[in-house]
Amino acid sequence: MDHSRIKEEVTALYKKLIEAWNHRNAKAMATLYTETGEQIGFDGSLMEGPEEMVSELSEVFGQHPTPPFVSKVKDVRILGEESAVLRAIVGMVPPGQTELNPELNAHQTLTAVKRDQEWKVELFQNTPAQYHGRPDLVEAMTEELKNTPDK
């Protein structure tokens, strides 16, 4: 098993997902998921399967000026030759602003599986990173995102 190749391929899948979000392209996002894939959003909403994702995300993108993600992959854990978990941190620069809004920082977790020689998303979760009562951790995360070449 070539661990470095698997890590590169799973990271590439994640970057495609982030790029699709940043381009506000619901269909491109949904095509990255398995038929049973799920996405848990920043607000806790659950989308199941590509069809629901296209429908729900098209509505979100149509009704809200969703900010693009600035991301940094922190870890890729290989669970087997055909499964892995990627963990990343993200921030967002809201429309009309030039700086990351620390209130929008999040941890992202992507569970990837290989289906028919192609990596797909089985589960993607976006969890707010507010570190309640610990503003130094919010600030440290924001600084790390500001200084990452992985944007």
Buried (B, 14 or more C-beta within 10 A) or exposed (E): EEEEEBBEBBBEBBBBBBBBBBEBBBEBBBBBBBEEBBBBBBEEEEBEBBEBBBBBBBEBBEEEEBBBBBBBBEEBEBEEEBBBBBBBBBBBBBEEEEEBEBEBBBBBBBBBBBEEEEBBBBBBBBEBBBBEEEEEBBEEBBEBBEEBEBB
